[in-house]
Every structure is written in structure tokens, then in C-alpha cells.
Amino acid sequence: MTAENLSLSPELLEAVRRISSTEQLLVALDFDGTLSPIVDRAEDARPLPRSAAALEALAELPRTTTALISGRALDSLRLVASPPATTLLIGSHGAEVWLGEGSLGLELDDEQRAKLAAVREVLMEIVNIAPGTLLEDKPAGVVLHTRMADDDVAEDAVEAALRVLREHPGVYLKTGKRVLETSVVHASKGEAVEFLRQATGATAILFAGDDVTDEDALGRLMGDDVGIKVGLDFTQAQYRVEAPVHVAELLEALLRERRRVTAEA
């Protein structure tokens, strides 16, 4: 183990070495809490420089595809992540997909737009009486953010929203770290991973994420795939790192191994 990899377990380093030799590698990553530390204001998030540099270098390697799978809307993800030009983007937990030029944007029908307006009205009523909470609009949903609210206010706000919105058919709810995600399109990061596996012809996937919604993706991994949980929460992932700074070390280790393998081919 090299000095720069002291925070990565020997088992994880061995998994990195193993997956680096796969024929077609897909490196799929969450953004917030994985490439970027969690911040109070979503628009202030940025990838750690080491992670951004390693992701860009990985994207340039032969037989290697990089992707970001985020709960953010695609426009927000592009703005904060500044991803490599060839990196595939999945936004809104899988509801939005960008695979390159010519990719079609998400279009809601009239019924979905009406449902979305109703959801926003419910959540706005809650925000108006819950200090520290705020809304984020997405193409297919609205997010209730409670990160800047007191714990009791945050808990009450989410409970109130869930109590009302569970009665709305066709509205899909996901809870995450100090957020409640709503959507009028059924999608998940698990479905996104499966879609990217097929779209890229990946023979193995390395996925890393920190949030509850990333468990959907981790649960779809199989065979030679490698799943990494970022943080100390419960997970079904095989491996774990503690924080985004360790994701940078992980990506650098993967880059070294994958660069060596592809150079030898």
C-alpha cells in the first residue's frame, strides 16, 4: 500500500486493482457528498480539485466511460460539477438523461404538469411556516430542503409533507439527507445504473455514493462490480470510505491502475 492510499482499506485497493482490468469499465458517481462535500447552499457545491482532475483523466482513457448520477436537475449538475465533455449525465434521480449531442430533454404531459403544480403548492405552504426550509424546482419535481432548519422544524416539515403528498397518486417521494425529493416521473438511481450498463456495454461498474437514494444503485450492482459507500451510514455496499476527500484518493488509485492496464493492452 502506498503512502497516499493509507485511508483506503487493503480490500478496497484490491477491488480497484481487479476492476481496472475489466474490458469496458464504467465509473459512475454521485455528486453531492461524493465528489463534492455537502454544503448548506446547493449552488455553492463544487467537486474537490483532486477528484475533478482524476475524473477528467479517467474519461480520457480507452475502454473507460465516466458518468455522474445525481438527484440534481441536469442544468444544476452541469453548473456545479463542470464535468468532462464526454462524461454521461443522469439527473433528477434518473428522470433526466444526457448521453451526448442529440439527447432529448424531459417533457411532461399535461397531467404530470398539473400534479407538479399541486405538489409545489403543498410544499410552499410548509416552507412559509417552517423557518430554514426552502424549495428547489426540478424539471419533474420539487425538493424540500431542510438543511438550514432546526432539527425539530426539519422533522416536522418533512412529516407534514409526507402526510399530505402520500395521498397524491402519481407523486413519487424519496427521503435523503435533510431533503425530501418529490417527482411526477418514476425513476431511481438503480434504474439509471442498469440503463448505463446497457448503453455503454460495461463489463463492470464502479459506483460510489453517500445518500439513501444511492442505495438503489448499490443494490443493482453484481458480479465484478464494485460499490463504495461514502460516509458512515448503513449500506449494502461492499466497501466504504469516510468522506469525499477519500473519494479523491479512490479515483486516483483507480486512475493509476486503469492507466497501466490500458497502456499495456
Sequence and secondary structure as in RCSB ss.txt:
>XXXX:A:sequence
MTAENLSLSPELLEAVRRISSTEQLLVALDFDGTLSPIVDRAEDARPLPRSAAALEALAELPRTTTALISGRALD
SLRLVASPPATTLLIGSHGAEVWLGEGSLGLELDDEQRAKLAAVREVLMEIVNIAPGTLLEDKPAGVVLHTRMAD
DDVAEDAVEAALRVLREHPGVYLKTGKRVLETSVVHASKGEAVEFLRQATGATAILFAGDDVTDEDALGRLMGDD
VGIKVGLDFTQAQYRVEAPVHVAELLEALLRERRRVTAEA
>XXXX:A:secstr
  GGGTTS HHHHHHHHHHTTSSSEEEEE  BTTTB   SSGGG    HHHHHHHHHHHTSTTEEEEEE SS HH
HHHHHH   TT EEEEGGGTEEE STT       HHHHHHHHHHHHHHHHHHTTSTT EEEEETTEEEEE TTS 
HHHHHHHHHHHHHHHTTSTT EEEEETTEEEEESS   HHHHHHHHHHHHT SEEEEEE STTHHHHHTT  TT 
EEEEESSS    SEEESSHHHHHHHHHHHHHHHHHHHHH 
